[in-house]
Amino acid sequence: MKILLIKPPMRGFLHEIGRFYPTGLLYLYSALVDKKYDVAVFDSLAYLEDNHIIRYDDMSPIERERLSSHPRWRHLIHWGASWDRIEAVLRKNQADLVGISCMFTPNAESAFRLADIAKAVSSRTIVVAGASDATTRSQYILKNPSVDYVVPGEGEDGLLALVQYLESITGRSTVSLHLPKGCLAFGVDTGTPKGSVSKTALEPEAEFADVESPMALSVPLPFERYNHIVSMITSRGCPYSCSFCCIHATMGHKYRPRSVASVISEIQHYAANPCVSDVYIEDDNFSYDLDRAKKLCYELGKLRLPIHLHLPNGIAAARLDRELVELMADAGFRSLFIGLETTSESRLHRIGKAFTSLQRVESLIRLCGEHSIDAKASLIVGLPGQLVEDIAVDVANLLSRNIPFWSNPYYLAPGSDDFALFQAKLNGSDERVTIWTDQYYFPPIHASLTREDWYWSWMLSQAVAEWPEFISGAIVAGVMPAARIDEVVDSFIAHIRNRGVSNPVTAGIAATPVSARIRDGQVCIVMDSGGCFCDSQHLIGSKRQSSPLGVCQPAGDLCAAAISLSVGRSIGLQEIECRLSRGSQNCEFALVDNGVTLTVLEVFRRTIERNLGHPDIQLCPSGGKLEA
């Protein structure tokens, strides 16, 4: 049987391009090749030259609804290979079975369209869906007539057993397929009405794949397309129970590490490749077994490999100590995130993270800095029950302690404990789930936090994360009169220039202003030719497109948030030039009134101002009192 494994393109508002190495598909590839199957991998996300703004007439009804109801943005972006390129690959490959990665719920429409194309190329092709969304929403995925089977959970054993089963039968006449080793697959019964699906759920006692299965190190991948970055997993499963996380649906609670020898062997393989400079270890709990983590780092340190290691998925503060930090630095680790999520002790308990604290994270970040490891705290904006005041307190507590952090909007994850809290609002609509689970959609799930206030709370949080010294200095200086806004803009640009660190194009939103000028009586900000939203989303290429103004509004809003916090009044930045349009060399924004929601701005500035003078006091959501 000839098999083609495909990661579909992404379609949405914003994507953190830089972490898209097809790790999951490569583990499946390895399991199948080990049994002598003819397997190919096609990663749509590697073809950034096909990235483009999606035309309205190319959007599905769900995508149109997502776009029209966003509180701020008016664009959707297609990341990765074009549909024409994907169709050409399918026609050339002529696979008997096409496996589609359905990893992220908001990307279900893209997976469906890929399945439709596969069936259009050959109606005899068997289409199989897998990964996280296919696990938590198997019944919905199977309603698509182009999807024949779903393999939930970890796929190595399940997909292999399904392939072996399909080879042993004539036709596809089963609805529910119980496979060896506790694996499970289910699919459309061809003898029942179109779209009829099994009601069988993933068995919670199902065994998980052997994590020592060989990695597909020989698969020919163009590493330069991945910014010379590869990803790997050294362990699976997480014993913790964070309420917002859905990892247990696919990888379970039991911590299952690979052997130290197998991990080192894989890293050595990458280090020997001159096209690979960095390895992202995407474990959910890299250091849960502290002794194993220390042994791994100790052995890596002895090798002195010419490669940098990173933990972008975060590490638990409870499983990190001085000895491990020292060993990690010696092993080649250069960056990591420490999962904090909120500075409120009561909310940490509610989300299942009572094992961490602001004080613990602060001391660990200082420790990492002493050993040249770039460590940041992760902050979630918009957790269930949060108000604007609560989000502002989190930001103020981090800023006053000079704790570097990065913020992410909260989002619903099917399979998580939190997801059940919002079933009534979702009203049983699979389409609504697809839209509302987009991390950058800001759905109407909060009783006391409007979508607009949530959006601007995140933008203000991220502005503080990006430019903490500039914002704290301006707030201490006091409110600027309107006549001095141009001076603040000049000071903002000078700060960015003197810092000497541009917002990298691998980040979700690049915003690097390089100059200001007066244009038609308005103060305007000009972005660096490689430092705007269109650059971070890799929309600039050989093919210039005619796009409506506003595509780079996220970059404008991020800068507007920083300037508004600095001057103490609501400022907006409206895009008047975009590099995506023919004839434009730089993206340019004009300062306008009434950008950031004033009430949100006032809460943030007041809270930050109050705490900057008292960094030893940890604010709590009730305002001004110490946390219990």
JOJOKA-V699645 format. One record per pair of residues at least 6 apart in sequence whose C-alpha atoms are under 6 Angstrom apart, sorted by the first residue. I is the first residue (numbers start at 1). GAP is how many residues later the second one is. Records with the same first field share a line. If there is no record, write none. Layout:
I=GAP + GAP
//
This chain:
2=36 + 93 + 94
3=36 + 92 + 94 + 95
4=35 + 36 + 37 + 91 + 94
5=36 + 93 + 94
6=35 + 36 + 37 + 94
7=36 + 37 + 94
8=36 + 103
9=35 + 36 + 70 + 71
10=68 + 69
11=66 + 67
12=64 + 65
13=63 + 64
15=493
16=491 + 492
17=489
18=488
21=209 + 210
26=190
27=188
28=128
30=185 + 186
31=125
44=36 + 37
45=35
46=179
47=33 + 34
48=32
50=30 + 31 + 32
51=27 + 28 + 29 + 488
52=25 + 26 + 487
53=23 + 24
54=22 + 23
66=369
71=381
96=29
97=28 + 29 + 30
98=29
99=29 + 30
100=29
101=29 + 30
102=28 + 29 + 31 + 32
103=28 + 29 + 30
104=29
105=28 + 329
106=328 + 329 + 331 + 332
115=31
116=30
127=20 + 21
128=20 + 21 + 22
129=21
130=20 + 21 + 22
135=17 + 18
136=279
143=52
145=50
148=39 + 40
149=37 + 38
150=35 + 36
151=34
153=97
154=96
157=52
158=25
173=16 + 17
174=15
175=11 + 12 + 13 + 14 + 23
176=10 + 22
177=8 + 9
178=6
182=24 + 25
183=23
188=9
211=47
212=46
223=52
228=47 + 48 + 49
229=47 + 49 + 50
230=49
231=48 + 49 + 50
232=49
233=48 + 49 + 50
234=24
235=21 + 22 + 23 + 48
236=19 + 20
237=14 + 15 + 16 + 17 + 18
238=15 + 17
239=14 + 15
241=111
242=109 + 110
243=108 + 109 + 174 + 175
244=172 + 174
245=171
246=169 + 170
249=166
260=36
271=36
277=30
278=29 + 30 + 31
279=30
280=30 + 31
281=30
282=31
287=6 + 32
288=31
294=30
297=30 + 31 + 34
298=29
300=31
301=29 + 30
308=24 + 25
309=23 + 24 + 25
310=23 + 24 + 25 + 26
311=25
312=24 + 25
314=23 + 24 + 25
315=23
316=23
317=39
334=39
335=38 + 39 + 40
336=39
337=38 + 39 + 40
338=39
339=39
340=37 + 38
341=37 + 38 + 39
342=37
343=15 + 51
348=6
365=10
376=28 + 29
377=28
378=27 + 28 + 29
379=28
380=27 + 28 + 29 + 30
381=27 + 28 + 29 + 77
382=28
383=27
387=62
390=231
392=212
396=212
400=212 + 215
401=214
405=60
406=59
407=55
411=26 + 28
412=7 + 25
436=7
442=9
459=99
460=101
463=95 + 99
471=95
474=92
475=91
479=88 + 89
480=87
493=21
503=7
505=31
506=30
509=24
510=21 + 22 + 23 + 26
511=20 + 21 + 44
512=15 + 16 + 19
513=13 + 14 + 15
514=13 + 14
515=11
516=8 + 9 + 10
517=6 + 7
518=6
523=67 + 68
524=65 + 66 + 67
525=63 + 64
526=62
527=60
529=57
533=19 + 22
544=36
545=35
546=35
547=34
550=25
556=17
560=11 + 12 + 13
564=6 + 7
570=24 + 25 + 26 + 28
571=22 + 23 + 24
572=19 + 20 + 21 + 22 + 23
573=16 + 17 + 18 + 19
574=15 + 16
575=13 + 14
576=12 + 13
577=10 + 11
578=9
579=6 + 7 + 8
618=8
619=6 + 7
620=7
//
